[in-house]
Amino acid sequence: MKKIWLCITLAVGVGWLSTVGCKKDTISPDSEEPIAFSVPVGWPAPSYTFANNKLTQDGFTLGRKLFYDGRLSRDNSVSCGSCHQQFSGFAHLDHPISHGINNLLGTRNTPGLSNMAWHPAFFWDGGVNNLESQPINPIENHVEMDMTLPEIITRLNTDADYKKRFKAAFGDETINSQRIFKALAQFMGAMVSADSKYDRYVKGEAEFTDQEKTGLTVFRQKCGGCHAEPLFSDFSYRNNGLLPDPLVNDTGRAHITREVTDKYKFRVPPLRNVAVTKPYMHDGRITTLEAAVERYRSGIFASPTLDPALTGGITMTDADKQAIVSFLHTLTDTAFLHDARFAEPK
């Protein structure tokens, strides 16, 4: 792979790694500390570049506070971080489908969050195509946070600390939906996961076991067409052969496009940190990584929109399957899962 270093500098100097999360979540209204967003070596250019939303320490810490604040939900019980847990790759460990206020249930599995600046669209059906617009869906969804933006703004305006934070991030105390979403986009967009064993192996800084090497080879042959490196998704929408749940009849991408040809197609999920983001599939029906891989061998349901590459299932031996699973574990980025910058502020 040709190595290209693409660095989008949003402020002169460096300080990202040392200033954003290594100190308390305090207000510094006069802070001019530099911060930068860099694209890892060999990665494509991101879809979201912060061009119209300058990434700053104050904007990032405001976004982090909002991300973990239950006041963004109607009964103050659910925050973004309630369903997107850092130790689980910002997915919801062992919860097949999303849980909202009053323990109401959604219909889809909570996806993990990382490298969102590279995502051209969001949610399993791609219903939102801008990082700054993404939060409005769970906030207003009646079985998730069930909140209105005017009420959130009213709540935040009663908090003197938030007024200080908005002033530090945007120049004055005005709190509005655009600034809320920009701050959240700074936090989520900065969540880059690129330090797994796989990444170190690609850079020649780590060794794979024989099984992991075999797994990478088999993965590239049998899975890489959809789960393309380095993000491990081509961000397309495909019917991967799941038998539709008749009680839900989730039509996937067709819910957005209204096209019959898109029925039961869902976004190809990125696989980084996949070993810690169980359960799997758009409805969380599969509980283990081994079973998820096995399903592509023996559990494909044929339907008119099934992806042609999955016709008849993917041929693999038991050894192939175990090697793929072994390789998928190398995509776990332990540093990202424990990075204090992305943790709930104390």
Contacts in CASP RR format, 6 or more apart in sequence:
PFRMAT RR
TARGET T0000
AUTHOR 0000-0000-0000
METHOD contacts of the structure
MODEL  1
MKKIWLCITLAVGVGWLSTVGCKKDTISPDSEEPIAFSVPVGWPAPSYTF
ANNKLTQDGFTLGRKLFYDGRLSRDNSVSCGSCHQQFSGFAHLDHPISHG
INNLLGTRNTPGLSNMAWHPAFFWDGGVNNLESQPINPIENHVEMDMTLP
EIITRLNTDADYKKRFKAAFGDETINSQRIFKALAQFMGAMVSADSKYDR
YVKGEAEFTDQEKTGLTVFRQKCGGCHAEPLFSDFSYRNNGLLPDPLVND
TGRAHITREVTDKYKFRVPPLRNVAVTKPYMHDGRITTLEAAVERYRSGI
FASPTLDPALTGGITMTDADKQAIVSFLHTLTDTAFLHDARFAEPK
1 42 0 8 1.000
1 202 0 8 1.000
1 229 0 8 1.000
2 42 0 8 1.000
3 41 0 8 1.000
3 42 0 8 1.000
4 41 0 8 1.000
4 42 0 8 1.000
5 39 0 8 1.000
5 41 0 8 1.000
5 42 0 8 1.000
6 38 0 8 1.000
6 39 0 8 1.000
6 43 0 8 1.000
6 45 0 8 1.000
7 36 0 8 1.000
7 38 0 8 1.000
7 39 0 8 1.000
8 36 0 8 1.000
8 37 0 8 1.000
8 38 0 8 1.000
8 39 0 8 1.000
8 46 0 8 1.000
8 49 0 8 1.000
8 50 0 8 1.000
9 36 0 8 1.000
10 35 0 8 1.000
10 36 0 8 1.000
10 37 0 8 1.000
10 50 0 8 1.000
10 54 0 8 1.000
10 55 0 8 1.000
11 34 0 8 1.000
11 35 0 8 1.000
11 36 0 8 1.000
11 54 0 8 1.000
11 55 0 8 1.000
11 56 0 8 1.000
12 34 0 8 1.000
13 34 0 8 1.000
13 36 0 8 1.000
14 34 0 8 1.000
14 36 0 8 1.000
15 33 0 8 1.000
15 34 0 8 1.000
15 35 0 8 1.000
15 36 0 8 1.000
16 35 0 8 1.000
16 36 0 8 1.000
16 37 0 8 1.000
16 38 0 8 1.000
16 190 0 8 1.000
19 33 0 8 1.000
19 35 0 8 1.000
19 57 0 8 1.000
20 35 0 8 1.000
20 57 0 8 1.000
20 60 0 8 1.000
20 61 0 8 1.000
20 190 0 8 1.000
20 341 0 8 1.000
21 61 0 8 1.000
21 340 0 8 1.000
21 341 0 8 1.000
22 340 0 8 1.000
22 341 0 8 1.000
24 346 0 8 1.000
25 61 0 8 1.000
25 64 0 8 1.000
25 65 0 8 1.000
25 345 0 8 1.000
25 346 0 8 1.000
27 58 0 8 1.000
27 161 0 8 1.000
27 164 0 8 1.000
27 165 0 8 1.000
27 168 0 8 1.000
28 57 0 8 1.000
28 58 0 8 1.000
28 168 0 8 1.000
29 58 0 8 1.000
29 164 0 8 1.000
29 167 0 8 1.000
29 168 0 8 1.000
31 56 0 8 1.000
31 57 0 8 1.000
31 58 0 8 1.000
31 168 0 8 1.000
33 56 0 8 1.000
33 57 0 8 1.000
35 55 0 8 1.000
35 56 0 8 1.000
35 57 0 8 1.000
35 60 0 8 1.000
36 55 0 8 1.000
37 49 0 8 1.000
37 50 0 8 1.000
37 55 0 8 1.000
37 117 0 8 1.000
37 189 0 8 1.000
37 190 0 8 1.000
39 45 0 8 1.000
39 46 0 8 1.000
40 192 0 8 1.000
40 194 0 8 1.000
40 199 0 8 1.000
40 230 0 8 1.000
41 203 0 8 1.000
42 230 0 8 1.000
43 118 0 8 1.000
43 194 0 8 1.000
43 230 0 8 1.000
43 231 0 8 1.000
44 118 0 8 1.000
44 231 0 8 1.000
46 117 0 8 1.000
46 118 0 8 1.000
47 117 0 8 1.000
47 118 0 8 1.000
47 119 0 8 1.000
47 120 0 8 1.000
47 131 0 8 1.000
48 116 0 8 1.000
48 117 0 8 1.000
48 118 0 8 1.000
48 119 0 8 1.000
48 130 0 8 1.000
48 131 0 8 1.000
48 185 0 8 1.000
48 189 0 8 1.000
49 117 0 8 1.000
50 117 0 8 1.000
50 186 0 8 1.000
50 189 0 8 1.000
53 132 0 8 1.000
53 182 0 8 1.000
53 185 0 8 1.000
53 186 0 8 1.000
55 186 0 8 1.000
55 190 0 8 1.000
56 169 0 8 1.000
56 186 0 8 1.000
58 165 0 8 1.000
58 168 0 8 1.000
58 169 0 8 1.000
59 168 0 8 1.000
59 169 0 8 1.000
59 170 0 8 1.000
59 182 0 8 1.000
59 183 0 8 1.000
59 186 0 8 1.000
59 187 0 8 1.000
60 183 0 8 1.000
60 186 0 8 1.000
60 187 0 8 1.000
60 190 0 8 1.000
60 341 0 8 1.000
61 165 0 8 1.000
61 345 0 8 1.000
62 165 0 8 1.000
62 166 0 8 1.000
62 168 0 8 1.000
62 169 0 8 1.000
62 183 0 8 1.000
62 186 0 8 1.000
62 187 0 8 1.000
63 183 0 8 1.000
63 184 0 8 1.000
63 186 0 8 1.000
63 187 0 8 1.000
64 187 0 8 1.000
64 341 0 8 1.000
64 342 0 8 1.000
64 345 0 8 1.000
65 162 0 8 1.000
65 165 0 8 1.000
65 345 0 8 1.000
66 72 0 8 1.000
66 80 0 8 1.000
66 180 0 8 1.000
66 183 0 8 1.000
66 184 0 8 1.000
66 187 0 8 1.000
67 79 0 8 1.000
67 80 0 8 1.000
67 81 0 8 1.000
67 84 0 8 1.000
67 184 0 8 1.000
67 187 0 8 1.000
67 188 0 8 1.000
68 79 0 8 1.000
68 80 0 8 1.000
68 81 0 8 1.000
68 344 0 8 1.000
68 345 0 8 1.000
69 79 0 8 1.000
70 76 0 8 1.000
70 77 0 8 1.000
70 78 0 8 1.000
70 79 0 8 1.000
70 82 0 8 1.000
71 152 0 8 1.000
71 155 0 8 1.000
71 156 0 8 1.000
72 78 0 8 1.000
72 79 0 8 1.000
72 80 0 8 1.000
72 139 0 8 1.000
72 145 0 8 1.000
72 147 0 8 1.000
72 152 0 8 1.000
73 79 0 8 1.000
73 100 0 8 1.000
73 101 0 8 1.000
73 139 0 8 1.000
73 144 0 8 1.000
73 145 0 8 1.000
73 146 0 8 1.000
73 147 0 8 1.000
74 101 0 8 1.000
74 145 0 8 1.000
74 146 0 8 1.000
74 147 0 8 1.000
74 151 0 8 1.000
75 101 0 8 1.000
75 102 0 8 1.000
77 100 0 8 1.000
77 101 0 8 1.000
78 99 0 8 1.000
78 100 0 8 1.000
78 101 0 8 1.000
78 144 0 8 1.000
78 145 0 8 1.000
80 135 0 8 1.000
80 138 0 8 1.000
80 184 0 8 1.000
81 90 0 8 1.000
81 344 0 8 1.000
82 99 0 8 1.000
82 100 0 8 1.000
83 92 0 8 1.000
83 95 0 8 1.000
83 98 0 8 1.000
83 99 0 8 1.000
83 100 0 8 1.000
83 110 0 8 1.000
83 138 0 8 1.000
83 144 0 8 1.000
84 90 0 8 1.000
84 91 0 8 1.000
84 92 0 8 1.000
84 110 0 8 1.000
84 112 0 8 1.000
84 113 0 8 1.000
85 91 0 8 1.000
85 92 0 8 1.000
85 93 0 8 1.000
86 337 0 8 1.000
86 338 0 8 1.000
86 339 0 8 1.000
86 342 0 8 1.000
86 343 0 8 1.000
86 344 0 8 1.000
87 93 0 8 1.000
87 276 0 8 1.000
87 337 0 8 1.000
87 338 0 8 1.000
88 112 0 8 1.000
88 276 0 8 1.000
88 277 0 8 1.000
89 112 0 8 1.000
89 113 0 8 1.000
89 114 0 8 1.000
89 193 0 8 1.000
89 273 0 8 1.000
89 276 0 8 1.000
89 277 0 8 1.000
89 336 0 8 1.000
89 337 0 8 1.000
90 112 0 8 1.000
90 113 0 8 1.000
90 114 0 8 1.000
90 191 0 8 1.000
90 342 0 8 1.000
91 109 0 8 1.000
91 110 0 8 1.000
91 111 0 8 1.000
91 112 0 8 1.000
91 113 0 8 1.000
91 276 0 8 1.000
91 277 0 8 1.000
91 278 0 8 1.000
92 98 0 8 1.000
92 99 0 8 1.000
92 109 0 8 1.000
92 110 0 8 1.000
93 276 0 8 1.000
93 277 0 8 1.000
93 278 0 8 1.000
94 278 0 8 1.000
94 279 0 8 1.000
94 287 0 8 1.000
95 109 0 8 1.000
95 110 0 8 1.000
95 279 0 8 1.000
96 109 0 8 1.000
96 279 0 8 1.000
96 283 0 8 1.000
96 284 0 8 1.000
96 285 0 8 1.000
97 105 0 8 1.000
97 106 0 8 1.000
97 107 0 8 1.000
97 108 0 8 1.000
97 109 0 8 1.000
97 110 0 8 1.000
97 283 0 8 1.000
97 284 0 8 1.000
98 105 0 8 1.000
98 106 0 8 1.000
98 108 0 8 1.000
98 109 0 8 1.000
98 110 0 8 1.000
98 143 0 8 1.000
98 144 0 8 1.000
99 105 0 8 1.000
99 106 0 8 1.000
100 106 0 8 1.000
100 143 0 8 1.000
100 144 0 8 1.000
100 145 0 8 1.000
100 146 0 8 1.000
101 143 0 8 1.000
101 144 0 8 1.000
101 145 0 8 1.000
101 146 0 8 1.000
104 142 0 8 1.000
104 143 0 8 1.000
104 144 0 8 1.000
105 143 0 8 1.000
106 143 0 8 1.000
106 144 0 8 1.000
107 248 0 8 1.000
107 250 0 8 1.000
107 283 0 8 1.000
108 123 0 8 1.000
108 124 0 8 1.000
108 250 0 8 1.000
108 282 0 8 1.000
108 283 0 8 1.000
109 124 0 8 1.000
109 279 0 8 1.000
109 280 0 8 1.000
109 281 0 8 1.000
109 282 0 8 1.000
109 283 0 8 1.000
109 284 0 8 1.000
111 123 0 8 1.000
111 124 0 8 1.000
111 269 0 8 1.000
111 277 0 8 1.000
112 273 0 8 1.000
112 277 0 8 1.000
113 188 0 8 1.000
113 191 0 8 1.000
114 191 0 8 1.000
114 192 0 8 1.000
114 193 0 8 1.000
114 270 0 8 1.000
114 272 0 8 1.000
114 273 0 8 1.000
114 333 0 8 1.000
114 336 0 8 1.000
115 191 0 8 1.000
115 192 0 8 1.000
115 193 0 8 1.000
115 194 0 8 1.000
115 231 0 8 1.000
115 270 0 8 1.000
115 272 0 8 1.000
116 122 0 8 1.000
116 131 0 8 1.000
116 188 0 8 1.000
116 189 0 8 1.000
116 191 0 8 1.000
117 131 0 8 1.000
117 189 0 8 1.000
117 190 0 8 1.000
117 192 0 8 1.000
118 231 0 8 1.000
119 131 0 8 1.000
119 235 0 8 1.000
119 270 0 8 1.000
120 129 0 8 1.000
120 235 0 8 1.000
121 127 0 8 1.000
121 128 0 8 1.000
121 129 0 8 1.000
121 235 0 8 1.000
121 267 0 8 1.000
122 128 0 8 1.000
122 129 0 8 1.000
122 131 0 8 1.000
122 134 0 8 1.000
123 134 0 8 1.000
123 137 0 8 1.000
123 267 0 8 1.000
124 252 0 8 1.000
124 266 0 8 1.000
124 267 0 8 1.000
124 282 0 8 1.000
125 237 0 8 1.000
125 252 0 8 1.000
125 253 0 8 1.000
125 255 0 8 1.000
125 256 0 8 1.000
125 266 0 8 1.000
125 267 0 8 1.000
126 237 0 8 1.000
126 253 0 8 1.000
126 256 0 8 1.000
126 267 0 8 1.000
127 137 0 8 1.000
127 256 0 8 1.000
128 134 0 8 1.000
128 136 0 8 1.000
128 137 0 8 1.000
131 185 0 8 1.000
131 188 0 8 1.000
131 189 0 8 1.000
132 181 0 8 1.000
132 182 0 8 1.000
132 184 0 8 1.000
132 185 0 8 1.000
133 181 0 8 1.000
134 185 0 8 1.000
134 188 0 8 1.000
135 180 0 8 1.000
135 181 0 8 1.000
135 184 0 8 1.000
136 149 0 8 1.000
136 177 0 8 1.000
136 181 0 8 1.000
138 144 0 8 1.000
138 145 0 8 1.000
139 145 0 8 1.000
139 147 0 8 1.000
139 149 0 8 1.000
139 152 0 8 1.000
140 146 0 8 1.000
140 147 0 8 1.000
140 148 0 8 1.000
140 149 0 8 1.000
149 177 0 8 1.000
149 180 0 8 1.000
152 177 0 8 1.000
152 180 0 8 1.000
153 175 0 8 1.000
153 176 0 8 1.000
153 177 0 8 1.000
153 180 0 8 1.000
156 162 0 8 1.000
156 166 0 8 1.000
156 175 0 8 1.000
156 180 0 8 1.000
157 163 0 8 1.000
157 175 0 8 1.000
162 175 0 8 1.000
163 173 0 8 1.000
163 175 0 8 1.000
164 173 0 8 1.000
166 172 0 8 1.000
166 173 0 8 1.000
166 174 0 8 1.000
166 175 0 8 1.000
166 179 0 8 1.000
167 173 0 8 1.000
169 179 0 8 1.000
169 183 0 8 1.000
170 179 0 8 1.000
170 182 0 8 1.000
187 342 0 8 1.000
190 341 0 8 1.000
191 336 0 8 1.000
191 342 0 8 1.000
192 336 0 8 1.000
193 272 0 8 1.000
193 273 0 8 1.000
193 333 0 8 1.000
193 336 0 8 1.000
194 230 0 8 1.000
194 333 0 8 1.000
195 333 0 8 1.000
195 335 0 8 1.000
195 336 0 8 1.000
196 272 0 8 1.000
196 273 0 8 1.000
196 330 0 8 1.000
196 331 0 8 1.000
196 332 0 8 1.000
196 333 0 8 1.000
196 334 0 8 1.000
197 206 0 8 1.000
197 208 0 8 1.000
197 212 0 8 1.000
197 330 0 8 1.000
197 331 0 8 1.000
197 332 0 8 1.000
198 216 0 8 1.000
198 327 0 8 1.000
198 330 0 8 1.000
198 331 0 8 1.000
199 230 0 8 1.000
199 333 0 8 1.000
200 206 0 8 1.000
201 207 0 8 1.000
201 208 0 8 1.000
201 212 0 8 1.000
201 330 0 8 1.000
202 230 0 8 1.000
208 216 0 8 1.000
208 330 0 8 1.000
209 326 0 8 1.000
211 322 0 8 1.000
211 323 0 8 1.000
211 326 0 8 1.000
211 327 0 8 1.000
212 323 0 8 1.000
212 326 0 8 1.000
212 327 0 8 1.000
212 330 0 8 1.000
214 319 0 8 1.000
214 320 0 8 1.000
214 323 0 8 1.000
214 327 0 8 1.000
215 320 0 8 1.000
215 323 0 8 1.000
215 324 0 8 1.000
215 326 0 8 1.000
215 327 0 8 1.000
216 327 0 8 1.000
216 330 0 8 1.000
218 316 0 8 1.000
218 320 0 8 1.000
218 323 0 8 1.000
218 324 0 8 1.000
218 327 0 8 1.000
219 227 0 8 1.000
219 324 0 8 1.000
219 327 0 8 1.000
219 328 0 8 1.000
220 229 0 8 1.000
222 314 0 8 1.000
222 315 0 8 1.000
222 316 0 8 1.000
222 320 0 8 1.000
222 324 0 8 1.000
223 296 0 8 1.000
223 314 0 8 1.000
223 324 0 8 1.000
225 234 0 8 1.000
225 309 0 8 1.000
226 233 0 8 1.000
226 234 0 8 1.000
226 236 0 8 1.000
226 238 0 8 1.000
226 268 0 8 1.000
226 307 0 8 1.000
226 309 0 8 1.000
227 233 0 8 1.000
227 234 0 8 1.000
227 268 0 8 1.000
227 270 0 8 1.000
227 271 0 8 1.000
228 234 0 8 1.000
231 270 0 8 1.000
231 272 0 8 1.000
232 270 0 8 1.000
232 271 0 8 1.000
232 272 0 8 1.000
232 274 0 8 1.000
232 331 0 8 1.000
233 267 0 8 1.000
233 268 0 8 1.000
233 269 0 8 1.000
233 270 0 8 1.000
233 271 0 8 1.000
234 268 0 8 1.000
235 267 0 8 1.000
235 268 0 8 1.000
236 267 0 8 1.000
236 268 0 8 1.000
237 252 0 8 1.000
237 253 0 8 1.000
237 262 0 8 1.000
237 265 0 8 1.000
237 266 0 8 1.000
237 267 0 8 1.000
237 268 0 8 1.000
238 265 0 8 1.000
238 266 0 8 1.000
238 268 0 8 1.000
238 307 0 8 1.000
239 263 0 8 1.000
239 264 0 8 1.000
239 265 0 8 1.000
239 266 0 8 1.000
239 303 0 8 1.000
239 305 0 8 1.000
239 306 0 8 1.000
239 307 0 8 1.000
240 266 0 8 1.000
240 281 0 8 1.000
240 296 0 8 1.000
240 307 0 8 1.000
240 310 0 8 1.000
241 264 0 8 1.000
241 299 0 8 1.000
241 300 0 8 1.000
241 301 0 8 1.000
241 302 0 8 1.000
241 303 0 8 1.000
241 306 0 8 1.000
241 307 0 8 1.000
241 310 0 8 1.000
242 264 0 8 1.000
242 281 0 8 1.000
242 282 0 8 1.000
242 283 0 8 1.000
242 285 0 8 1.000
242 301 0 8 1.000
243 301 0 8 1.000
244 250 0 8 1.000
244 264 0 8 1.000
244 303 0 8 1.000
245 283 0 8 1.000
245 285 0 8 1.000
248 283 0 8 1.000
250 264 0 8 1.000
250 282 0 8 1.000
250 283 0 8 1.000
251 262 0 8 1.000
251 263 0 8 1.000
251 264 0 8 1.000
252 262 0 8 1.000
252 263 0 8 1.000
252 264 0 8 1.000
252 265 0 8 1.000
252 266 0 8 1.000
252 282 0 8 1.000
253 259 0 8 1.000
253 262 0 8 1.000
253 263 0 8 1.000
253 265 0 8 1.000
253 266 0 8 1.000
253 267 0 8 1.000
254 260 0 8 1.000
254 261 0 8 1.000
254 262 0 8 1.000
254 263 0 8 1.000
254 264 0 8 1.000
254 265 0 8 1.000
256 262 0 8 1.000
261 305 0 8 1.000
262 305 0 8 1.000
263 303 0 8 1.000
263 304 0 8 1.000
263 305 0 8 1.000
264 303 0 8 1.000
264 305 0 8 1.000
265 305 0 8 1.000
266 282 0 8 1.000
271 328 0 8 1.000
271 331 0 8 1.000
272 331 0 8 1.000
272 333 0 8 1.000
273 331 0 8 1.000
273 332 0 8 1.000
273 333 0 8 1.000
273 336 0 8 1.000
273 337 0 8 1.000
274 280 0 8 1.000
274 289 0 8 1.000
274 328 0 8 1.000
274 331 0 8 1.000
275 289 0 8 1.000
275 328 0 8 1.000
275 329 0 8 1.000
275 331 0 8 1.000
275 332 0 8 1.000
276 332 0 8 1.000
276 337 0 8 1.000
278 287 0 8 1.000
278 288 0 8 1.000
278 289 0 8 1.000
279 285 0 8 1.000
279 286 0 8 1.000
279 287 0 8 1.000
280 286 0 8 1.000
280 287 0 8 1.000
280 289 0 8 1.000
280 291 0 8 1.000
280 292 0 8 1.000
281 292 0 8 1.000
286 292 0 8 1.000
286 295 0 8 1.000
289 325 0 8 1.000
289 328 0 8 1.000
289 329 0 8 1.000
290 321 0 8 1.000
290 322 0 8 1.000
290 325 0 8 1.000
293 321 0 8 1.000
293 324 0 8 1.000
293 325 0 8 1.000
293 328 0 8 1.000
294 321 0 8 1.000
296 310 0 8 1.000
296 313 0 8 1.000
296 314 0 8 1.000
296 316 0 8 1.000
297 313 0 8 1.000
297 314 0 8 1.000
297 315 0 8 1.000
297 316 0 8 1.000
297 321 0 8 1.000
298 313 0 8 1.000
299 313 0 8 1.000
300 306 0 8 1.000
300 310 0 8 1.000
300 311 0 8 1.000
300 312 0 8 1.000
300 313 0 8 1.000
302 311 0 8 1.000
302 312 0 8 1.000
316 324 0 8 1.000
336 342 0 8 1.000
END
